[in-house]
Amino acid sequence: MLSHYTPFVAVVLVLILAAGCAKATPQETPTPEVPAPTSTPAPATDLPPVPVDTPTAAPQPTSASPLKTGPQPLPALQPITVENAAKVHLLSTLAIPSYVRGQISQCSLAFSPDGSLLAGACGRNQVPVWEVHSGRVRHLLYEKPHQMVACAFSPDGSTIACGGFDRKITFWNAQTGEKTSEFIAHISPVWKLSYSPDGRKLVSCSLTDDVRLWDAGSAEMLWSYKEITAFLSVSFDPSGERIAYGGRWGSAGILDALTGERITELEKLQQPFGDVTFSPSGKLIAAGADDDHAYLWDAGTDQLLATFTGHGGYVNGVSFNPAETLLASGSHDKTLGIWDIAGGQLLRTLDGHTNTVLRVAFNPDGTLIASISWDGSVRLWGVAD
């Protein structure tokens, strides 16, 4: 009798064992998407589009995209000039701790006035502050990752202002990393911040609404510019009398810092101006645009001096060297450009980032260019002495 059921029993045992193995195998939990903050109003549907990406973690180093492991102390450096720009190369790669790219995101870079510190905001992160020479993270300003977009040092180097999707402007002690104050600044994400030369005022712009000028000490709003809406960049001039802006509607112009009234519109494009900045002397204004070009104007006459052509994607960031002989640019094509301002020529293309380069910045003595990217890294470029 037992032998008659032996095949049937064997089959049942096999099925039971197979079922048990299946139950013992843990199910993979899908990675949750990072939701947009519920307190942030949705951008108006008739605005020009901004880059939208599914949140992804920063890539790990591979042989195809070599990221140096750990901070690299910097060598002695030469000032970057027209003559040696062709020798500029990658010196160090700084990974952004806890970085995850947001669905709609921009980035920001800011050197301290003495050049010893570098703050970076990009996607969802804790806003690291690095020691430039050693590459060591001195502070993580936020305890948990936030979707931050903007950061700026005060002119005396004592304070770092940050803004992002929480709609706040938050102030931090640059030496200790401690939060000193914060306030709600806009009804949509804070997209860019710029201090007046004396540090007493701070201008902010917002992704879907206006430009606002604040008393940096009391957080009192001094004026709001609303003739157009949806701004991507603002920049105080070195005199403190003017503020340049770039917008999603394709407008770049200059505001009176005292009254908030528009002085002039420099350019009107069909594509957004992603970044705008005054030169250190205030004599020039540069802007990067989504038509893949960078633009240069005379700040005194508003005359367009040059259009820089060479990138294969949006120009997201621009920065002057201290001597005002060079303009650095960062692009959606994953590269940086170094341009001769006088000749209008592209002197050097810097490859290395594995995703869009959002912002670039010369350090105060002109020996370094920093770049920040959706690849989750900040890279430092220069010429070793």
Buried (B, 14 or more C-beta within 10 A) or exposed (E): EEEEEEEEEEEEEEEEEEEEEEEEEEEEEEEEEBEBBEEBEEBEEEBEEBBEBEBBEBBEBEEEBEBBEEBBEBEEBBBBBBEBBEEBEBBBBBBBBBBBBBBBBBBBBBBBBEBBBBBBBBBBBBBBBBBBEEBEBBBBBBEEBBBBBBBBBBBEBBBBBBBBBBBBBBBBBBBEBEBEEBBEBBBBBBBBBBBBBEBBBBBBBBBBBBBBBBEBEEBEEBBEBEEBBBBBBBBBBBEBBBBBBBBBBBBBBBBBBEEBEBBEEBBEBEBBBBBBBBBBBBEBBBBBBBBBBBBBBEBEEBEEBBEBEBBEBBBBBBBBBBBBBBBBBBBBBBBBBBBBBEEBEBBBBBEBBBBBBBBBBBBBBBBBBBBBBBBBBBBBBBBEE
